[in-house]
Amino acid sequence: ASGQVVITNIHYYQEQAASPLSLTQALQRFAQGDFSLFEPPTLTVGQLSLFEHPALTFGIRDRGVWVRLALENQTGAIQARRLTAGMTWLEQVDVFYISSGRTQTYTGGDGLAANEHLLPAVGIVFALDIADGQSEVWLRVQSLDPITLPIRLESLEQAQQTDSKAHLTSGLLYGILLALAAFQLVLYRILKHRNALFYTLYVGTFVVMNFGYTGYGFAWIYPQNPVIQNYSTLFFMVLHAIFGLLFMRSFLKVRKNFPRLDRGLKLYMLVGLLAITTCTLAQTHLLSALWAFGYITLTTLIMILTSLISITKVKDARYFLLAVCCSMAGLCVTSLSTLGLMPYSQLGYHSAEIGVVCEAFILAIIVTNRLKVIENERITTKFLATYDPLTKLFNRHAFEQMTTKLLQQAEHYHAPLSMAILDLDHFKAINDNYGHHVGDMALKHIADIMKHAARPNDIVARWGGEEIVVLMPNTRLTDAHTLCEELRETICNSPLVTADDESIVITASIGLASTKDYPTFSLLFRAADEQLYLAKKLGRNLVKFVLPSKRGSDLNEA
Ligand SMILES: Nc1nc2c(ncn2[C@@H]2O[C@H](COP(=O)(O)OP(=O)(O)OP(=O)(O)O)[C@@H](O)[C@H]2O)c(=O)[nH]1
């Protein structure tokens, strides 16, 4: 039987006086011809009608509006229908169903606690039994939020389909946005970077705001509290804008690049927050609505302008701009269609959500990318603090720190510990003959040999220039000597082969000392260094050390 109950025409009237009209007065006005005929816009793309469900829009106003629907039931029987008459945020919607001189009255809207007529994501709905022949529905709507009245008269099966579609769309939207926000929150937990936190709050406040205006909050969470319903959406709208600005300041480095603008933004955010808090606490609904809509529009413009002027200064600012433009475009279409400045359609109404999803995706990608760069820099800095970039051996600083610790342990456990200092022979000649580049290759080559020769607990570090130090825990001088001898031999038997296929024999001199006689780092180092000097003096390619019993003599020569 669907389709055989039709709305034949729609008339509307905007009250002029602050005091509301009664139904009788409205009927009189209609009879006098004060009502206007509503002509829904039409636009079809192929089979699809963009303005499938006519919607009347009156913007934000403090006076009531009347709508009259003329119905015709051609089925010859009473038909059950569901009438959707307005968005979930409307404060009060009175419905008068008139047939054969009898009037039935219903009241819905979010101004009334636990209102059963409010269906989240769908609107304010009424179940009507439509009498055979002609009948009328009269609606009176009063709200300080935008008065947007999509009108649908649906059979019960159609209504069910509409509901499923609406819940599915909302589920999808929340799913995507919450997943993106959760991902950034995890990144924030790990990397502690503000970009990720502000992103989470920016997207999170949008979800809360959306939960408010779609009516889920009122239907599911605070049905007894119309005050929360009336103010939460507007409050979170401003909060969403503020987190957007905080995110932008951090991402576009506004404080560093435009200090004066940054100070202005701080003030702007403070004013935004104070104003909406005051309006909310004072429960001035009209002012809150005007402030919230104005503030979010101005904020989006500020974000667009700031990203425009940041393009030359900040990497990825152009993507930030693209993201904000997506959201701005969506928000504009939704605002214009809810405020009645452009024809209302479902697509238009959902544009803000589509825009925000696009924005959230783009922002998630650029934030993750930014965090990757920051993390890489952090890893590099950490690496450079510990390692020598050329040879990838520990650097001098790391070596000193580790040695101090190991010396304390050796002393505590009365364990032996040896230190060797290795210096390449005539290294200057390699640089001079083959170039600095080959000198570097030689250093790397020797470092690789030493890494390979070192035992798991040995510590090999580049002390500086062509000097490499080795700390050998739990190693007596004689064992250390054997190891150093092997190392010296390996080095001189492993010539460096250059890119030109030239083979360069490299030799090294090594000085060795043990903690048995030199218990502190400086003494140990100086002793090893003295032995190195001796090795050089005695002709190079040698390992030199002092026997503990005969300090100063040099019995072991390679
Ligand atoms: N290619 C290269 N050369 C370096 C690096 N660090 C230091 N040098 C060079 O190493 C050379 C060390 O020269 P010297 O101290 O005179 O010692 P040497 O030529 O090895 O002679 P002996 O130590 O007496 O055998 C200098 O020419 C430095 O410029 C480096 O990282 N890369």
The ligand as an SDF file (V2000), in Angstrom:
LIG
                    3D

 32 34  0  0  0  0  0  0  0  0999 V2000
   90.6520    9.6980    6.2890 N   0  0  0  0  0  0  0  0  0  0  0  0
   90.6580   10.0390    7.5640 C   0  0  0  0  0  0  0  0  0  0  0  0
   91.8040   10.4740    8.1310 N   0  0  0  0  0  0  0  0  0  0  0  0
   91.7950   10.7890    9.4260 C   0  0  0  0  0  0  0  0  0  0  0  0
   90.6400   10.7050   10.2130 C   0  0  0  0  0  0  0  0  0  0  0  0
   90.9330   11.0790   11.4840 N   0  0  0  0  0  0  0  0  0  0  0  0
   92.2510   11.4070   11.4830 C   0  0  0  0  0  0  0  0  0  0  0  0
   92.7710   11.2140   10.2530 N   0  0  0  0  0  0  0  0  0  0  0  0
   94.1420   11.4440    9.7890 C   0  0  0  0  0  0  0  0  0  0  0  0
   94.9730   10.5180   10.4170 O   0  0  0  0  0  0  0  0  0  0  0  0
   96.2700   11.0450   10.3070 C   0  0  0  0  0  0  0  0  0  0  0  0
   97.0600   10.7270   11.5560 C   0  0  0  0  0  0  0  0  0  0  0  0
   98.3490   11.1170   11.3000 O   0  0  0  0  0  0  0  0  0  0  0  0
   99.4990   11.0250   12.3640 P   0  0  0  0  0  0  0  0  0  0  0  0
   98.9500   11.3590   13.7210 O   0  0  0  0  0  0  0  0  0  0  0  0
  100.5770   11.8800   11.8320 O   0  0  0  0  0  0  0  0  0  0  0  0
   99.8940    9.5280   12.3990 O   0  0  0  0  0  0  0  0  0  0  0  0
  100.2840    8.4850   11.2920 P   0  0  0  0  0  0  0  0  0  0  0  0
  100.4320    9.0740    9.9490 O   0  0  0  0  0  0  0  0  0  0  0  0
   99.3150    7.3450   11.3890 O   0  0  0  0  0  0  0  0  0  0  0  0
  101.6420    8.0040   11.7920 O   0  0  0  0  0  0  0  0  0  0  0  0
  101.9650    7.0980   13.0410 P   0  0  0  0  0  0  0  0  0  0  0  0
  100.7820    7.1090   13.9410 O   0  0  0  0  0  0  0  0  0  0  0  0
  103.1700    7.7260   13.6860 O   0  0  0  0  0  0  0  0  0  0  0  0
  102.2170    5.7510   12.5030 O   0  0  0  0  0  0  0  0  0  0  0  0
   96.1610   12.5500   10.0670 C   0  0  0  0  0  0  0  0  0  0  0  0
   96.6030   12.8230    8.7860 O   0  0  0  0  0  0  0  0  0  0  0  0
   94.6770   12.8030   10.1470 C   0  0  0  0  0  0  0  0  0  0  0  0
   94.2430   13.7850    9.2300 O   0  0  0  0  0  0  0  0  0  0  0  0
   89.4470   10.2700    9.5680 C   0  0  0  0  0  0  0  0  0  0  0  0
   88.3810   10.1570   10.1650 O   0  0  0  0  0  0  0  0  0  0  0  0
   89.4960    9.9410    8.2630 N   0  0  0  0  0  0  0  0  0  0  0  0
  1  2  1  0
  2  3  2  0
  2 32  1  0
  3  4  1  0
  4  5  2  0
  4  8  1  0
  5  6  1  0
  5 30  1  0
  6  7  2  0
  7  8  1  0
  8  9  1  0
  9 10  1  0
  9 28  1  0
 10 11  1  0
 11 12  1  0
 11 26  1  0
 12 13  1  0
 13 14  1  0
 14 15  2  0
 14 16  1  0
 14 17  1  0
 17 18  1  0
 18 19  2  0
 18 20  1  0
 18 21  1  0
 21 22  1  0
 22 23  2  0
 22 24  1  0
 22 25  1  0
 26 27  1  0
 26 28  1  0
 28 29  1  0
 30 31  2  0
 30 32  1  0
M  END
$$$$
